[in-house]
Amino acid sequence: MTGIRRHGCRGGALGVVLLAATLTACGGADDTDADAAASHHPVAMAGKEQAAAQPVPRGTGSRTASDFNGDGAPDLVLDELAHDGQGDDPGIGIVYGKKGHGLVPAARQLLSPRAYAAPTKGQTPAAFGSEAACDLNADGFTDLVVSTDPPYDGQGQPPVPLQLLFGSPTGISGQGVKLRIPAQARFGNDWPDQPVCGDFDDDGKADLVVHASGGRLTFLPGPFTKAGASRGTARIAQSSGNVPAAAADVNRDGADDVLVRAHNGTARSAVVLGGPTGPGRPGAAYPAGTDVAFGRFGTAVLTGGGLKVYAGQGAAPRTVPVTGETLDTGDLDGDGRTDLVVSGGDGAKVRLVRGAASAVPGSPGAGRVVAVADFDGDGRDDLVLQRTSDTGTKDTVTVLPGARTAALLPTKPQLTFTTLEFTSR
């Protein structure tokens, strides 16, 4: 997972990215942002303690997850940016990586609603939050799915709130386009949101699954056009829940499956199996918990009574005595096993579970888990944490490299920076 969390893939055939619960970053931009969108380079920021902004490295395309400029290095998406203003959050930040080196905070890009969002009826969205990331148009550059707040009078079906921002050799470029969902692929009057990326029909192209209502999902097969439309036949899929949350090839048949939760918060969840025609067949069901993750170990469910780990369908779970709110996965020590990162929010300490079997003593720190991915290319996943002040005016982003030690991570960070570099003028 590389910077977008909760509503994306924890490990599918395309290596698409895990996405978080819906996080909205609201407007507030100036003409500098518009100039940056036109030039496709990061916005230059002023400030004595800030690194001078660098151009986005130019890429030629890759299959690396969360690689918006296609240079073979994963990039980091930051949805919550510290800012000095008294208004809403300024937008979405991207820190670009350098192959064999890791993240380069100076190679940064600010995606503000004014510069990058498509307006509706002449109105610029106030909400602008990252939701999922995958290569939707199959051109070798990761694309970003964002949520917005289009005007709605409460009558009939609401408009589609999702927009697509396309990657390019110089990163995210151009104005977003609205995701197109045909009438036959919608059901009920709920907002069509909660997008999850995955290859659900095993054709090698990234698809989207979106919330419908009444125990149904919208399946949009990829690839997608630059106008935001699925090239395949979109349809309604049956589901046992209402909130699509993650994707992974649970039964290892080549097609990604989608995890669907009954509702947000502590809830039961179940898998909807993918196949040649996309998701639709019922899979394993899991007890109530705050989050679920998949890996080589099987399935992990985070409950109030500890972490429940299921080796296979029908198997009795083993319990690891750690609690929290969210789960992330990665191979922190490069041994081929999936480790778990358990977190509980901005001020809560993070816990690690080696191989999803034993809790690591102590904690690598406190904060929101922003990403777990191999940014420096050493074969071990790194952990990115973010802590923000109560006022939202200060923050620290910390990058801890994976390590072949009992602790899985070092005591000292590889890199620290602040997102004020994106927003200060």
N, C-alpha and C positions, 0 to 999 in steps of 0.2 A: 504494500500500500504506500502510495507516494504523495500524500498531501491532500487527498480528498477522501473523506471518510464517511462510512456508514452506508451509503447507498450505491456501492459499486462492487466490483469483483474482489473477493479475497483470494482469488487464484483460479482463473478460468483458462481456457485454451489459448486465449489471446493475451493473457497477462494484463487484462484490463484492471482498472484501479478501483479500490474500495472507497466508497463515499460515505460521508457522515450524515447524522440527522440533519434535517433541513436547517441550514444556517443562512440567514439573510444579511447581506451587507448593503447598507442603504446609502443613497446618493450623496452628492457633495463633490463637485469637480469644477475646474475652471478651464480656460482656453488652452492652458498648457497640456491638459489631458487630451483635448481634441487634436492638437498638433502631434502628440505622441502616437495616437491611433493612426494618423495618416502616415507617419514615418515608419511605423511598426517597430520602433525602438523603445526601450524603457524610458520612463520619465526621469530627467535629471533632477536631483534633489539638492538643495542647499543645506548647509549646516557644518559647523566646525568639526564635529565628531563623526561625520558620515563619510563613508567611502565614496569616492567619485563614481558616478554611474558609468557603466560600460555598455557597449552595444551587445545585443543578444548574439551569441555565437551562431554562425550560419551552418545549417545542416542540409543533408541531402535526402533524409528519410530513414526511418529505422522501425524495428518492431519492439523497441523498448517501451515499457509502460510509462505513461505520464511524461512523454518526450515531445513537447509541443513544437520544438524547432528541429526535430529529427536528426540530432547530431550523435545519437547513441547514448546520451547521458540522461537519466531521469531528472525531472524538474519538480519543484516544490510549489504547491498551491497553498496560500495563506488566506483564509476567509475572514479572519478577525484582525484588522489592522489598528494599531494604536494611532491616535491622532490628537492634535492639540485643540481642534475646533470644538464647539459646543453642540454641533448637530449630529447627524447620523454617521455611521461608518462610511468611509470614502470609497469602498469598492473591494476588489479582489486583487491580491498581490501574487506574483509569480517570481520565484527565484530560480534562475536557470543553472543547470549543472554543466560541468566540464568533464569530458570523458577521461577516466583515470585519475581525476583530481577530486571531484565532489562538487558541492554547491558553491556558487560564487555570488554572495549577496549583492555585489555591485552590479551584476548582470540581472537587473530586476525590471519588472513591468507592472504598472498599475492599470488595472482594468476598471475604470469608473463607468457608471451607468451612462453618463452624458456622452462619453467618448465611444463606448462599445455596445450599448444596448440598442435594440431596435425599438423605436417609439410605437405606441398604440394610440391612434386618434390624435397624434401630435403630442402625446404626453410621454415624457421620459420616465421609465420605471424608477421608483424609489428603492424598492428591494432588488438586490442583485447578488445572489449567493451561489457559490459553486455547488453542484449536485453530483456530477459524475464526469469521468474522463475516459475516453477511448477513441480509437481511430475510426470515426463513423463513416467517412467517405473513402477509406482504404487507400489513402495516398501516402502513408508512411509518416504522417504527422498527427500526434494526438490532438483530439478536439475536446472542448469543454462544454458540458451541459450546465446551464445556469437557470435559476428560478427567478421570476420577476413577479410583479403585482399589477397586471393589466386591469383597467377599469371594468367593473362588473356591477350590474344593477340588481343582482339577486334573482333574476327571472330566467328560468330554463338552464341549459348547460352553460357553465362558466367558460370563458375563453381558455385556451391552452397557455399556461404561464411559463412554459419552458422555452429557452432560446439556445441556439448552438453557436459557439464561437470556434472558428476553425483554425487549426495550427498551420504553420507554413515554415519555409526555411529560416525565417527570422522570428519564429514564435507565433503567438496568437496575433492575428492580423484581421483588419476589417471589422465592420459592424456585425453584430450578431444577427441571426435570422431566426424567425419563429419556427418551432417544431410543428410540423403539420401532422395532425392525426385525423384520418378520414372518419366520417360519421359511422361507418360500419364497425369501426374499431373502438367506439366509445359506448359506455353503458352507464346510465344513471346521471345524476346532476352533481357529482363530486368534482372537485378540481382534479384534472389529469396531471398528477405530479408524482413525486417519489421515484424518479427514474433510476434504473439499475442497468448497467452495461454487462454484456456477456455474449458468447456465441451459443445461443440457445438452440439453433437448428443445425449445428456442426457443419457449416459450409465455409468456415474460415473467415467470416466477416463479422464485425461487431454489430450486435442488435441492441435494441432497447426494450425493456419492460417498464410499463408505467401503470400507476394505480388507476383503476376504473371505479367500481363500487359494487356492493352486493356480492362479495366473494368472486370477483372477476378481475382480470388483468388485461391491459392492452399490450399486445405483442407487435412490435415494429421491427421487421427484419431488415438488416443492413445488406448492402451499403446504403448510405443516404446521399441525396443530392446536395449541392451547395445552396439550394433553396429550402432545405430543411425537411424534405419528403423522403420517406422510405421507398427504395426501389422495388421492394417485394410487396407481397399482399399482406397488409396489416389486418389483424383480426383480434377478437375477444378470446381470452383463454380462461378456463375455469380455475378457481383457486380456493384454498381453504381459509384464506385470511384476506385482510384488506391493505396491508402495508408491505410492499416489496422492499426487502432490506439488504440483500447481498446475493452474490452469485458464485457458484463453484461447480465443478464437475464431480458431484458427490458420489455417483455410482460408476464413474470412470468409463463411460461409454462414448466419450468424445464430445458430447453436447453439454454445455453448462446447464445447471439447474438453478432455480431461483428460490431463495428462502423468503417466506412470506410470514409476517407477524400478524397476530389478531388485531393489534392496535399498538400505539406508541407506549413507551414506559415498560412496566413489567407485564409481559404477555406471553401466551403460548405461541408457538411458531411451528411451521411445517414446511417441507420441501415440495415444490412443484417441479416435476422432472421434465427436462428438455428432451428433444428428439428431432427427427427429420423435419417435422412440421412446426417445431418450436415447443414452448412449455405447455403443459396441459394435464399430464398424468400425475396422480397423487403419489407422494413419496413419504419419507419418514416424518413423524411428528415428534415434537419436543415439549417438555414441560415449561411452565412459566419461568421467565428469566428476563433480565434487562438487555442481554445481548447474546448472540450466537456466532461461533466462528468454526470454520472448517480447516483441516490440515491433514498431514500424513497420519496423525494420531486418530483421526475420525472426526467427531463433532464435540465441541465444548459449549456448554450453556452456563452463563454467569447468573447464579441465583443468590438470594439472600442467605442461603445456607452453605455457600461455597461454590467452587467451580466444579460442575459436573461434566466429566469427560466420558464419552461413549465411543468405544472402539469400533462398533459396528451396529447396524440396525438390529434391534431386539436385545442387544447386550446390556447387562446391568452396568450403570455408570460407576466410575470411581470418583471420589471427591477429593479435591485439592483445597486446603483451607485458606483460600484467599477470596476476598469480596471486592466489589466495585460496581461500576456502571457500564463500562464499555470494554470490548475485547479487540485487540489487534494481533495479527500474526506476522511472523518473520523467522528467518533462520539467522539468529544473532551471532552464533559462533561458527557458522559454516560447516556444521557436521551433518547436514542433510536432513535433520529433524526440524519440525515446526515448533518454534517457541511461541509462547503467548505473552502479550503485554496487557496487564489489567490496570485500568485507570478509573478515576472517579471524579475528574473535573479539575478546574484551574488550580485550586489550592491543595488537592489531595495527592498523596504520594503514589507513585507508580510502582507496581509489583511485577516481577518477571516469573514465568513458569517454564523451566527448562523442559523442552520436548513435550510440553503439555502434561508433564508427569509430576514434577517436584518443584515447589516454590523456592526461589532463590532468596536467601536471607537478605534482609535490608531492602533498600530502594535506590534506584539510580537518580531519584529526584522527584520533584512534584511539578504538576502542570498538565495541560491538555496534550494528549498524544496527537500530533499533527500528521506524522508519517512514520512508516516503517519500511525502509527500502535501502538497497545497496547503492548509495549515491557515489561512493568513491571507487566502485568497481573491484573491490578486493575479495569478493565472494561471500562477504558477511553483511547482513542487513544492518542498517544504522537506525537509531531512534531519534526522532525530532520532537522536542517538547516546547510548548509555549506557555508563558505565564504573563498575565495582563493585570495591571493595577485596577483597583475598584473603580477609578474614574475613567479608565480606558485611555489615559494619556501617556502611559508608559508600558512597555512590555519587553520581554527577553525571549528570544528563540534560541534554543540550545540543541546542538547536534552532537550526539554521542555515538561513536563508531562501534560496531559490533566487535567482539573480542573473543579469542579462544582461551577464555579463563573461566573459572567457576562462577564469577559474577556476571558473565556474558557481555558486560559493558565496562568501560574504564571509569575511574572516579572523576577524571577531568575531561571536559568536553573537547571535541575537536574544533568546534566553531561556535561562537555566539554572536548574535546581532539583534538589532531592534527593527521592527516594522515602521518606526518613525521615519526611516530612510525612504519609505515609499510616499509618505503623506506630508512631511514637513516641506515648507516652501522657503 
